[in-house]
Structure formats: C-alpha cells, structure tokens
Amino acid sequence: MSDWDRFFFDVYPYIAGSVFLVGSVLRFDFGQYTWKSGSSQMLSGGRRFLFGNNLFHAGIILLFFGHLIGLLMPHAWYPYLGLTVTSKQVLAMVAGGVFGTLCLAGMTLLIWRRLFVARVRANSSPMDVAILLILYVQLILGLITIFFSAHELNGSFMIALSDWAQHIVTFRGGAAAFVVGAPLVYKIHLVLGMTIFLLFPFSRLVHIWSAPVWYLGRRYQVVRVRS
C-alpha cells in the first residue's frame, strides 16, 4: 500500500469531514448573510431552468441517499430485505444509472445557463461555477463506474466499498486496505466525493442544512383577495 493510498483513504476522509462540520458551524455563526442558495431564477427563469433545476435536485437527492444507504447498510441486513450481494449490486447499478442520468440532464442545462447566459454568469462567483463543474465531473465518474461494476457482478468490490465507508464512520483503522486494489476511476470518484465535502462550507451548498423539512407538516396558509 502506497503512502498516497494511506493518506487519501485513511486520513483525508477525516480532514474533509472535520472541515465539513466545523466549517459549516463557523459559516453559519459568522456569515449568516451568505447562508443562502443564491437563486438566480429572477435573472433567467423559464421552463428550461425549472425543468433542469427539478431534474438536478431530484437526481442528486436520490443519489445521495442511495449512496448513504448502500454504503452504510450492515451486510447482515441484506437477507432481511430479500437481497443477496449480487442483487444489491444490480439494484445499485440500475438505480444509480437512472438517477444519475436524470441528474446529468439537469446539470447540463444548469451549467450551460450558468456559463452562457450573461446575466447569470455576471452574478456567479468563481465557487458557484467551480462547485457545479466538480459535481458534474463527479457525476460522470459515478456513471462510468457502472460499466466497471457490470463486469464483476459477484458483489465483492461493492462489499469492499461498504467496508471502507463503515470503517471510516466508525473510526476503525485500516480502512484503506479495502480499496487499495480498486480501479483508478473508483479511487478518483471517492477522493472527489470527499473533496466536495471539504469545499461544502465555502460554497452555496450550505443551504442544504436549511432544507425546509418543516414545510411538509405546516398548516395551509389562508390567502384572501382584498375586495
């Protein structure tokens, strides 16, 4: 195992996670006026924007929770859910392919708008553009990994990825050993994913913390027209 493997898959996850959590708290405490999604709908809306925006958000939310559940679900739970290692891998490939394609279509529209609509570009910070492009590359890498997974359906590598993630979140040593032999595309995908968490507090992504979940249970507003 190389020093790079040890750094990126044993140490870097904790650096990225610490910056993600501590940076988010500090950003909220000291930069509340910057804690927003920075919506540009007023600058350039329309059906194309709404369509792309909805595809992007639906796709990325489903991908996030799919990764979270898929990586952190204990292996012993598979039989209780009617899954084998192989069927879980196939399910992950199909779901990842569908959700990833939706997200890719939405992101393509949003990136085109961000880069080529003058009013939107003029009101975009370098981080706005950078985080979109990083997410786009990460998404493409994730879709590419599906083809690698299709050549090895015994689920062994999926188990290795899960073991790596579970060792990281439970603070157990030796996590890098599970992914040291992974194809390069997987390693880049993992490192770039952790880098997104590292950059999270410095971007507009912080608005995710303020997702209005309470909206689901709020009472209806009564709106009357003044006569």
GROMACS elastic network, one bead per residue, 0.5 to 0.9 nm:
[ bonds ]
;  ai    aj funct       b0    kb
    1     4     6  0.82632   500
    1     5     6  0.63840   500
    1     6     6  0.71957   500
    1   176     6  0.84554   500
    1   177     6  0.76051   500
    1   180     6  0.66429   500
    1   181     6  0.89469   500
    2     5     6  0.52470   500
    2     6     6  0.65085   500
    2     7     6  0.87467   500
    2   180     6  0.85224   500
    3     6     6  0.50371   500
    3     7     6  0.60987   500
    3     8     6  0.85971   500
    4     7     6  0.50709   500
    4     8     6  0.60163   500
    4     9     6  0.82928   500
    5     8     6  0.53566   500
    5     9     6  0.57756   500
    5    10     6  0.75742   500
    5   176     6  0.64536   500
    5   177     6  0.85216   500
    5   179     6  0.85139   500
    5   180     6  0.64456   500
    6     9     6  0.55730   500
    6    10     6  0.51600   500
    6    11     6  0.67893   500
    6    12     6  0.86553   500
    6   174     6  0.85840   500
    6   175     6  0.86695   500
    6   176     6  0.59499   500
    6   177     6  0.84021   500
    6   180     6  0.87118   500
    7    10     6  0.55586   500
    7    12     6  0.58029   500
    7    13     6  0.88145   500
    7   176     6  0.85699   500
    8    11     6  0.59775   500
    8    13     6  0.70736   500
    8   176     6  0.80501   500
    8   187     6  0.88956   500
    8   190     6  0.89169   500
    8   191     6  0.67595   500
    9    12     6  0.61391   500
    9    13     6  0.64740   500
    9   164     6  0.82698   500
    9   168     6  0.86831   500
    9   175     6  0.67357   500
    9   177     6  0.85444   500
    9   179     6  0.78676   500
    9   180     6  0.84777   500
    9   187     6  0.87929   500
    9   190     6  0.84656   500
    9   191     6  0.79478   500
   10    13     6  0.65793   500
   10    14     6  0.78090   500
   10   168     6  0.75887   500
   10   173     6  0.74335   500
   10   174     6  0.69838   500
   10   175     6  0.59196   500
   10   176     6  0.54428   500
   10   177     6  0.89450   500
   11    14     6  0.56728   500
   11    15     6  0.66081   500
   11    16     6  0.89479   500
   12    16     6  0.60585   500
   12    17     6  0.83784   500
   12   191     6  0.82564   500
   12   194     6  0.77329   500
   12   195     6  0.88902   500
   13    16     6  0.52194   500
   13    17     6  0.59618   500
   13    18     6  0.84971   500
   13   168     6  0.73420   500
   13   191     6  0.84550   500
   13   194     6  0.63132   500
   13   195     6  0.88555   500
   14    18     6  0.58822   500
   14    19     6  0.84474   500
   14   168     6  0.80362   500
   15    18     6  0.52668   500
   15    19     6  0.62377   500
   15    20     6  0.84932   500
   15   198     6  0.76977   500
   16    19     6  0.52877   500
   16    20     6  0.59988   500
   16    21     6  0.87320   500
   16   194     6  0.59675   500
   16   195     6  0.65680   500
   16   196     6  0.83479   500
   16   197     6  0.58891   500
   16   199     6  0.82654   500
   17    21     6  0.62463   500
   17    22     6  0.84920   500
   17   194     6  0.78306   500
   17   197     6  0.67003   500
   17   198     6  0.68810   500
   18    21     6  0.53431   500
   18    22     6  0.58371   500
   18    23     6  0.77151   500
   18   198     6  0.82061   500
   19    22     6  0.53345   500
   19    23     6  0.50985   500
   19    24     6  0.77487   500
   19   197     6  0.78304   500
   19   198     6  0.57337   500
   19   199     6  0.81482   500
   19   200     6  0.84957   500
   19   201     6  0.75955   500
   20    23     6  0.54207   500
   20    24     6  0.59768   500
   20    25     6  0.87423   500
   20   197     6  0.55449   500
   20   198     6  0.54575   500
   20   199     6  0.74050   500
   20   200     6  0.61569   500
   20   201     6  0.60187   500
   21    24     6  0.52727   500
   21    25     6  0.64420   500
   21    26     6  0.88135   500
   21   197     6  0.89934   500
   21   201     6  0.80717   500
   22    25     6  0.52323   500
   22    26     6  0.62480   500
   22    27     6  0.85664   500
   22   201     6  0.85257   500
   23    26     6  0.51135   500
   23    27     6  0.59501   500
   23    28     6  0.85009   500
   23   198     6  0.87644   500
   23   200     6  0.82381   500
   23   201     6  0.52255   500
   23   202     6  0.77807   500
   24    27     6  0.50783   500
   24    28     6  0.61425   500
   24    29     6  0.85293   500
   24   200     6  0.77141   500
   24   202     6  0.82658   500
   24   206     6  0.69097   500
   24   209     6  0.87928   500
   25    28     6  0.51981   500
   25    29     6  0.61002   500
   25    30     6  0.85844   500
   25   201     6  0.84695   500
   26    30     6  0.58426   500
   26    31     6  0.76329   500
   26   201     6  0.85182   500
   27    30     6  0.53737   500
   27    32     6  0.68674   500
   27    34     6  0.81662   500
   27    35     6  0.74938   500
   27   201     6  0.65794   500
   27   202     6  0.78723   500
   27   206     6  0.84623   500
   28    31     6  0.55575   500
   28    32     6  0.51617   500
   28    33     6  0.87555   500
   28    34     6  0.84899   500
   28    35     6  0.66610   500
   28   206     6  0.86298   500
   29    32     6  0.64343   500
   30    33     6  0.86736   500
   31    34     6  0.54326   500
   31    35     6  0.65746   500
   32    36     6  0.82254   500
   33    36     6  0.75331   500
   34    37     6  0.87300   500
   34    38     6  0.84707   500
   34   204     6  0.80833   500
   35    38     6  0.85639   500
   35   204     6  0.71831   500
   35   205     6  0.89576   500
   35   206     6  0.65310   500
   35   207     6  0.61971   500
   35   210     6  0.88889   500
   36    39     6  0.81190   500
   36   204     6  0.63420   500
   36   205     6  0.83038   500
   36   206     6  0.72257   500
   36   207     6  0.52239   500
   36   208     6  0.89795   500
   36   210     6  0.86005   500
   37   204     6  0.53851   500
   37   205     6  0.69872   500
   37   206     6  0.76960   500
   37   207     6  0.53742   500
   37   208     6  0.82525   500
   38   124     6  0.89112   500
   38   204     6  0.68230   500
   38   207     6  0.89477   500
   39    42     6  0.76568   500
   39    43     6  0.88103   500
   40    43     6  0.52925   500
   40    44     6  0.65691   500
   40    45     6  0.76813   500
   40   119     6  0.89996   500
   40   120     6  0.65307   500
   40   123     6  0.80941   500
   40   124     6  0.88408   500
   41    44     6  0.52707   500
   41    46     6  0.81728   500
   41    49     6  0.77258   500
   41    50     6  0.86136   500
   41   120     6  0.89015   500
   42    45     6  0.61578   500
   43   119     6  0.62490   500
   43   120     6  0.62445   500
   43   123     6  0.88698   500
   44    49     6  0.76485   500
   44   113     6  0.83983   500
   44   117     6  0.78525   500
   44   119     6  0.74597   500
   44   120     6  0.69146   500
   45    48     6  0.75955   500
   45    49     6  0.55386   500
   45    50     6  0.70569   500
   46    49     6  0.55659   500
   46    50     6  0.64458   500
   46    51     6  0.87037   500
   47    50     6  0.50840   500
   47    51     6  0.59035   500
   47    52     6  0.84424   500
   48    51     6  0.51355   500
   48    52     6  0.60850   500
   48    53     6  0.83797   500
   48   109     6  0.75032   500
   48   110     6  0.89350   500
   49    52     6  0.52054   500
   49    53     6  0.58449   500
   49    54     6  0.84393   500
   49   106     6  0.88014   500
   49   109     6  0.72624   500
   49   110     6  0.69219   500
   49   113     6  0.79275   500
   50    53     6  0.50235   500
   50    54     6  0.59921   500
   50    55     6  0.84912   500
   51    54     6  0.53278   500
   51    55     6  0.62045   500
   51    56     6  0.85828   500
   51   106     6  0.71862   500
   51   109     6  0.85896   500
   52    55     6  0.51690   500
   52    56     6  0.60237   500
   52    57     6  0.85954   500
   52   103     6  0.85410   500
   52   105     6  0.70192   500
   52   107     6  0.66471   500
   52   108     6  0.78162   500
   52   109     6  0.55061   500
   52   110     6  0.61179   500
   53    56     6  0.51800   500
   53    57     6  0.61725   500
   53    58     6  0.85065   500
   53   106     6  0.60310   500
   53   107     6  0.76935   500
   53   109     6  0.81955   500
   53   110     6  0.69017   500
   54    57     6  0.53073   500
   54    58     6  0.59531   500
   54    59     6  0.82973   500
   54   103     6  0.89624   500
   54   106     6  0.71876   500
   55    58     6  0.53135   500
   55    59     6  0.58882   500
   55    60     6  0.84107   500
   55   102     6  0.56136   500
   55   103     6  0.56690   500
   55   104     6  0.83142   500
   55   105     6  0.70461   500
   55   107     6  0.79105   500
   56    59     6  0.52579   500
   56    60     6  0.59860   500
   56    61     6  0.84454   500
   56   102     6  0.67763   500
   56   104     6  0.71343   500
   56   105     6  0.73686   500
   56   107     6  0.56301   500
   56   108     6  0.89674   500
   56   110     6  0.82954   500
   57    60     6  0.52977   500
   57    61     6  0.59801   500
   57    62     6  0.84674   500
   57   103     6  0.72173   500
   57   106     6  0.80767   500
   58    61     6  0.54572   500
   58    62     6  0.62504   500
   58    63     6  0.85985   500
   58    99     6  0.79483   500
   58   102     6  0.78133   500
   58   103     6  0.72267   500
   59    62     6  0.53448   500
   59    63     6  0.60841   500
   59    64     6  0.86109   500
   59    98     6  0.83927   500
   59   100     6  0.62072   500
   59   101     6  0.78035   500
   59   102     6  0.54394   500
   59   104     6  0.81058   500
   59   106     6  0.82360   500
   60    64     6  0.60001   500
   60    65     6  0.86807   500
   60    99     6  0.73757   500
   60   100     6  0.75178   500
   60   102     6  0.85637   500
   60   103     6  0.59147   500
   61    64     6  0.51528   500
   61    65     6  0.63759   500
   61    66     6  0.84346   500
   61    99     6  0.89671   500
   62    65     6  0.54109   500
   62    66     6  0.59022   500
   62    67     6  0.85467   500
   62    95     6  0.88348   500
   62    96     6  0.87060   500
   62    99     6  0.65765   500
   62   100     6  0.88872   500
   63    67     6  0.60754   500
   63    68     6  0.84705   500
   63    95     6  0.82298   500
   63    96     6  0.65689   500
   63    99     6  0.62316   500
   63   100     6  0.69713   500
   63   103     6  0.86703   500
   64    67     6  0.52748   500
   64    68     6  0.61221   500
   64    69     6  0.86756   500
   65    69     6  0.59662   500
   65    70     6  0.81583   500
   66    69     6  0.53814   500
   66    70     6  0.57918   500
   66    71     6  0.83375   500
   66    92     6  0.76814   500
   66    95     6  0.80060   500
   66    96     6  0.77344   500
   67    70     6  0.50452   500
   67    71     6  0.58011   500
   67    72     6  0.82001   500
   67    92     6  0.85395   500
   67    96     6  0.87353   500
   68    71     6  0.55518   500
   68    72     6  0.60085   500
   68    73     6  0.81108   500
   69    72     6  0.54026   500
   69    73     6  0.55040   500
   70    73     6  0.57587   500
   70    88     6  0.83573   500
   70    92     6  0.74825   500
   70   162     6  0.74513   500
   71    74     6  0.84044   500
   71   158     6  0.83402   500
   71   159     6  0.84587   500
   71   161     6  0.69364   500
   71   163     6  0.78693   500
   71   164     6  0.86205   500
   71   165     6  0.62486   500
   71   166     6  0.72571   500
   72    75     6  0.88029   500
   72   162     6  0.62877   500
   72   163     6  0.83392   500
   72   165     6  0.67435   500
   72   166     6  0.58205   500
   72   169     6  0.86580   500
   73    76     6  0.84400   500
   73    77     6  0.70724   500
   73    78     6  0.82824   500
   73   162     6  0.78940   500
   73   166     6  0.85725   500
   74    77     6  0.56410   500
   74    78     6  0.76569   500
   74   162     6  0.84131   500
   74   166     6  0.84206   500
   75    78     6  0.57249   500
   75    79     6  0.85884   500
   75    85     6  0.83918   500
   75   159     6  0.79867   500
   75   162     6  0.85403   500
   76    79     6  0.69389   500
   76    80     6  0.80358   500
   77    80     6  0.54181   500
   77    81     6  0.66089   500
   77    82     6  0.89832   500
   77    83     6  0.85151   500
   78    81     6  0.53238   500
   78    82     6  0.63880   500
   78    84     6  0.61449   500
   78    85     6  0.74408   500
   78    88     6  0.80040   500
   79    83     6  0.53500   500
   79    84     6  0.65531   500
   80    83     6  0.74347   500
   81    84     6  0.88866   500
   83    86     6  0.79592   500
   83    87     6  0.58300   500
   83    88     6  0.58862   500
   84    87     6  0.51511   500
   84    88     6  0.60252   500
   84    89     6  0.85160   500
   84   155     6  0.89525   500
   85    88     6  0.52518   500
   85    89     6  0.62978   500
   85    90     6  0.88087   500
   85   153     6  0.87883   500
   85   154     6  0.70875   500
   85   155     6  0.53888   500
   85   156     6  0.79949   500
   85   158     6  0.81975   500
   85   159     6  0.78168   500
   86    89     6  0.51218   500
   86    90     6  0.62803   500
   86    91     6  0.85979   500
   86   153     6  0.59030   500
   86   154     6  0.54253   500
   86   155     6  0.51719   500
   86   156     6  0.87115   500
   87    90     6  0.50435   500
   87    91     6  0.60239   500
   87    92     6  0.85050   500
   87   153     6  0.87033   500
   87   155     6  0.84849   500
   88    91     6  0.50002   500
   88    92     6  0.61036   500
   88    93     6  0.85896   500
   88   155     6  0.79806   500
   88   158     6  0.89297   500
   89    92     6  0.50291   500
   89    93     6  0.61675   500
   89    94     6  0.86816   500
   89   149     6  0.80420   500
   89   153     6  0.70324   500
   89   154     6  0.82403   500
   89   155     6  0.59477   500
   89   158     6  0.67624   500
   90    93     6  0.50217   500
   90    94     6  0.61661   500
   90    95     6  0.84862   500
   90   149     6  0.87294   500
   90   150     6  0.82335   500
   90   153     6  0.75011   500
   90   155     6  0.87933   500
   91    94     6  0.52618   500
   91    95     6  0.59814   500
   91    96     6  0.82025   500
   92    95     6  0.52463   500
   92    96     6  0.56711   500
   92    97     6  0.82168   500
   92   146     6  0.89359   500
   93    96     6  0.51283   500
   93    97     6  0.59053   500
   93    98     6  0.85932   500
   93   143     6  0.88894   500
   93   145     6  0.89450   500
   93   146     6  0.58403   500
   93   147     6  0.88622   500
   93   149     6  0.76355   500
   93   150     6  0.80496   500
   94    97     6  0.50921   500
   94    98     6  0.62191   500
   94    99     6  0.85786   500
   94   146     6  0.86322   500
   95    98     6  0.52292   500
   95    99     6  0.59855   500
   95   100     6  0.80262   500
   96    99     6  0.53090   500
   96   100     6  0.54657   500
   96   101     6  0.81605   500
   96   142     6  0.81482   500
   96   143     6  0.74297   500
   96   146     6  0.79675   500
   97   100     6  0.51056   500
   97   101     6  0.59639   500
   97   102     6  0.86185   500
   97   142     6  0.88303   500
   97   143     6  0.64218   500
   97   146     6  0.73643   500
   98   101     6  0.52749   500
   98   102     6  0.63922   500
   98   103     6  0.87300   500
   99   102     6  0.51460   500
   99   103     6  0.61744   500
   99   104     6  0.85342   500
  100   103     6  0.50486   500
  100   104     6  0.59492   500
  100   105     6  0.85758   500
  100   139     6  0.67615   500
  100   140     6  0.83043   500
  100   142     6  0.78662   500
  100   143     6  0.66695   500
  101   105     6  0.61675   500
  101   106     6  0.86069   500
  101   139     6  0.89384   500
  101   143     6  0.81025   500
  102   105     6  0.53257   500
  102   106     6  0.63436   500
  102   107     6  0.86555   500
  103   106     6  0.51236   500
  103   107     6  0.59738   500
  103   108     6  0.84753   500
  103   139     6  0.79939   500
  104   107     6  0.51002   500
  104   108     6  0.60241   500
  104   109     6  0.87270   500
  104   136     6  0.72396   500
  104   139     6  0.69587   500
  104   140     6  0.77198   500
  105   108     6  0.52637   500
  105   109     6  0.66120   500
  105   110     6  0.88685   500
  106   109     6  0.53810   500
  106   110     6  0.63207   500
  106   111     6  0.87070   500
  107   111     6  0.58762   500
  107   112     6  0.83418   500
  107   132     6  0.78555   500
  107   135     6  0.86861   500
  107   136     6  0.68775   500
  108   111     6  0.52795   500
  108   112     6  0.61089   500
  108   113     6  0.85535   500
  108   136     6  0.80901   500
  109   112     6  0.52502   500
  109   113     6  0.62029   500
  109   114     6  0.86280   500
  110   113     6  0.50593   500
  110   114     6  0.60196   500
  110   115     6  0.86077   500
  110   132     6  0.86002   500
  111   115     6  0.60380   500
  111   116     6  0.82765   500
  111   129     6  0.79420   500
  111   132     6  0.69241   500
  111   133     6  0.76082   500
  111   136     6  0.87102   500
  112   115     6  0.53405   500
  112   116     6  0.57315   500
  112   117     6  0.76531   500
  113   116     6  0.54165   500
  113   117     6  0.51874   500
  113   118     6  0.86250   500
  113   120     6  0.71683   500
  113   121     6  0.79968   500
  114   117     6  0.61679   500
  114   118     6  0.82472   500
  114   119     6  0.88591   500
  114   120     6  0.56573   500
  114   121     6  0.53879   500
  114   124     6  0.74759   500
  114   128     6  0.87210   500
  114   129     6  0.72795   500
  115   118     6  0.76483   500
  115   120     6  0.76322   500
  115   121     6  0.55635   500
  115   124     6  0.89427   500
  115   129     6  0.77781   500
  116   119     6  0.88560   500
  116   120     6  0.80055   500
  116   121     6  0.68080   500
  117   120     6  0.55190   500
  117   121     6  0.60763   500
  117   122     6  0.85968   500
  118   121     6  0.51426   500
  118   122     6  0.60310   500
  118   123     6  0.86964   500
  119   122     6  0.52371   500
  119   123     6  0.64941   500
  119   124     6  0.88685   500
  120   123     6  0.52814   500
  120   124     6  0.62711   500
  121   124     6  0.51065   500
  121   125     6  0.82363   500
  121   129     6  0.86808   500
  122   125     6  0.82058   500
  124   127     6  0.80082   500
  124   128     6  0.58443   500
  124   129     6  0.69337   500
  125   128     6  0.51139   500
  125   129     6  0.67319   500
  125   130     6  0.87020   500
  126   129     6  0.53623   500
  126   130     6  0.60549   500
  126   131     6  0.86328   500
  127   131     6  0.58457   500
  127   132     6  0.83536   500
  127   202     6  0.78374   500
  127   203     6  0.61450   500
  127   204     6  0.82381   500
  128   131     6  0.56177   500
  128   132     6  0.64267   500
  128   133     6  0.88411   500
  128   203     6  0.68341   500
  128   204     6  0.70560   500
  129   132     6  0.53304   500
  129   133     6  0.62814   500
  129   134     6  0.86722   500
  130   133     6  0.52113   500
  130   134     6  0.60764   500
  130   135     6  0.85577   500
  131   134     6  0.50462   500
  131   135     6  0.60621   500
  131   136     6  0.84609   500
  131   196     6  0.77030   500
  131   199     6  0.80206   500
  131   200     6  0.86683   500
  131   203     6  0.72764   500
  131   204     6  0.87105   500
  131   205     6  0.85931   500
  132   135     6  0.51740   500
  132   136     6  0.61162   500
  132   137     6  0.87551   500
  133   137     6  0.62101   500
  133   138     6  0.84932   500
  134   137     6  0.52062   500
  134   138     6  0.60867   500
  134   139     6  0.85422   500
  134   192     6  0.78294   500
  134   196     6  0.76376   500
  135   139     6  0.60519   500
  135   140     6  0.86617   500
  135   192     6  0.87161   500
  135   193     6  0.85130   500
  135   196     6  0.76810   500
  136   139     6  0.51000   500
  136   140     6  0.63226   500
  136   141     6  0.86881   500
  137   140     6  0.51413   500
  137   141     6  0.61832   500
  137   142     6  0.85845   500
  137   189     6  0.89768   500
  137   192     6  0.87560   500
  138   141     6  0.51277   500
  138   142     6  0.61681   500
  138   143     6  0.87502   500
  138   188     6  0.86447   500
  138   189     6  0.62102   500
  138   190     6  0.89783   500
  138   192     6  0.65401   500
  138   193     6  0.69574   500
  139   142     6  0.50309   500
  139   143     6  0.63319   500
  139   144     6  0.86967   500
  139   189     6  0.86780   500
  140   143     6  0.51394   500
  140   144     6  0.62446   500
  140   145     6  0.88101   500
  141   144     6  0.50153   500
  141   145     6  0.63714   500
  141   185     6  0.67266   500
  141   186     6  0.79060   500
  141   188     6  0.79863   500
  141   189     6  0.60237   500
  142   145     6  0.52610   500
  142   146     6  0.70250   500
  142   185     6  0.84861   500
  142   186     6  0.80298   500
  142   189     6  0.65882   500
  143   146     6  0.54794   500
  143   147     6  0.76402   500
  144   147     6  0.57150   500
  144   148     6  0.71306   500
  144   185     6  0.78024   500
  145   148     6  0.50540   500
  145   149     6  0.61808   500
  145   150     6  0.86325   500
  145   185     6  0.68106   500
  145   186     6  0.66379   500
  145   189     6  0.86120   500
  146   149     6  0.50119   500
  146   150     6  0.61751   500
  146   151     6  0.89973   500
  147   150     6  0.50878   500
  147   151     6  0.68946   500
  148   151     6  0.55609   500
  148   152     6  0.71600   500
  148   183     6  0.84580   500
  148   185     6  0.89811   500
  149   152     6  0.53322   500
  149   153     6  0.64528   500
  149   155     6  0.83141   500
  149   157     6  0.81878   500
  149   158     6  0.83552   500
  150   153     6  0.59330   500
  152   155     6  0.69258   500
  152   156     6  0.79604   500
  152   157     6  0.80417   500
  153   156     6  0.79461   500
  153   157     6  0.89466   500
  154   157     6  0.81222   500
  154   158     6  0.87491   500
  155   158     6  0.51102   500
  155   159     6  0.62225   500
  155   160     6  0.86823   500
  156   159     6  0.52049   500
  156   160     6  0.63352   500
  156   161     6  0.88681   500
  157   161     6  0.62222   500
  157   162     6  0.85660   500
  157   178     6  0.86500   500
  157   179     6  0.83268   500
  157   182     6  0.78209   500
  158   161     6  0.51655   500
  158   162     6  0.62710   500
  158   163     6  0.86267   500
  159   162     6  0.50431   500
  159   163     6  0.60878   500
  159   164     6  0.85892   500
  159   178     6  0.89506   500
  160   163     6  0.50349   500
  160   164     6  0.61861   500
  160   165     6  0.87248   500
  160   178     6  0.52296   500
  160   179     6  0.65967   500
  161   164     6  0.50684   500
  161   165     6  0.62844   500
  161   166     6  0.85860   500
  161   178     6  0.68053   500
  161   179     6  0.66239   500
  162   165     6  0.51720   500
  162   166     6  0.60116   500
  162   167     6  0.84489   500
  162   178     6  0.88974   500
  163   166     6  0.51225   500
  163   167     6  0.59869   500
  163   168     6  0.85410   500
  163   175     6  0.74554   500
  163   178     6  0.68112   500
  164   167     6  0.52539   500
  164   168     6  0.63068   500
  164   169     6  0.89057   500
  164   174     6  0.85090   500
  164   176     6  0.67280   500
  164   177     6  0.79508   500
  164   178     6  0.56626   500
  164   179     6  0.69534   500
  165   168     6  0.51303   500
  165   169     6  0.63399   500
  165   170     6  0.86267   500
  165   175     6  0.76552   500
  166   169     6  0.53012   500
  166   170     6  0.60692   500
  166   171     6  0.84194   500
  166   172     6  0.83514   500
  166   175     6  0.84329   500
  167   170     6  0.52708   500
  167   171     6  0.59573   500
  167   173     6  0.68864   500
  167   174     6  0.77440   500
  167   175     6  0.55650   500
  168   171     6  0.51671   500
  168   172     6  0.62170   500
  168   173     6  0.77276   500
  168   174     6  0.89742   500
  168   175     6  0.64153   500
  169   172     6  0.78488   500
  172   175     6  0.70696   500
  173   176     6  0.83585   500
  174   177     6  0.57730   500
  174   178     6  0.79668   500
  175   178     6  0.59335   500
  175   179     6  0.77744   500
  176   179     6  0.56202   500
  176   180     6  0.59754   500
  177   180     6  0.53493   500
  177   181     6  0.80559   500
  178   181     6  0.75445   500
  178   182     6  0.82924   500
  179   182     6  0.51335   500
  179   183     6  0.87286   500
  179   186     6  0.86084   500
  179   187     6  0.76362   500
  180   183     6  0.87600   500
  180   187     6  0.84729   500
  181   184     6  0.87789   500
  182   185     6  0.81674   500
  182   186     6  0.63728   500
  182   187     6  0.66980   500
  183   186     6  0.56647   500
  183   187     6  0.67607   500
  184   187     6  0.50592   500
  184   188     6  0.61882   500
  184   189     6  0.84872   500
  185   188     6  0.52243   500
  185   189     6  0.60713   500
  185   190     6  0.86670   500
  186   190     6  0.61768   500
  186   191     6  0.86350   500
  187   190     6  0.51549   500
  187   191     6  0.61676   500
  187   192     6  0.84987   500
  188   191     6  0.51262   500
  188   192     6  0.59168   500
  188   193     6  0.83363   500
  189   192     6  0.52805   500
  189   193     6  0.60452   500
  189   194     6  0.87056   500
  190   193     6  0.50810   500
  190   194     6  0.63262   500
  190   195     6  0.86294   500
  191   194     6  0.51862   500
  191   195     6  0.61639   500
  191   196     6  0.87848   500
  192   196     6  0.63047   500
  192   197     6  0.88628   500
  193   196     6  0.52294   500
  193   197     6  0.68048   500
  193   198     6  0.88885   500
  194   197     6  0.51568   500
  194   198     6  0.63392   500
  194   199     6  0.88536   500
  195   199     6  0.62124   500
  195   200     6  0.84256   500
  196   199     6  0.51503   500
  196   200     6  0.59065   500
  197   201     6  0.79156   500
  198   201     6  0.73179   500
  198   202     6  0.84725   500
  199   202     6  0.55210   500
  199   203     6  0.65578   500
  199   205     6  0.88608   500
  200   203     6  0.54693   500
  200   204     6  0.76342   500
  200   205     6  0.57551   500
  200   206     6  0.63541   500
  201   204     6  0.78461   500
  201   205     6  0.72387   500
  201   206     6  0.58775   500
  202   205     6  0.80723   500
  202   206     6  0.78658   500
  203   206     6  0.65112   500
  204   207     6  0.62115   500
  204   208     6  0.85664   500
  205   208     6  0.58580   500
  205   209     6  0.83456   500
  206   209     6  0.58575   500
  206   210     6  0.77108   500
  207   210     6  0.52409   500
  207   211     6  0.67836   500
  208   211     6  0.52637   500
  209   212     6  0.88945   500
  210   213     6  0.83335   500
  211   214     6  0.84973   500
  212   215     6  0.54606   500
  212   216     6  0.80081   500
  213   216     6  0.59254   500
  213   217     6  0.80428   500
  214   217     6  0.56617   500
  214   218     6  0.64095   500
  215   218     6  0.52147   500
  215   219     6  0.85322   500
  216   219     6  0.88811   500
  218   221     6  0.87827   500
  224   227     6  0.88665   500
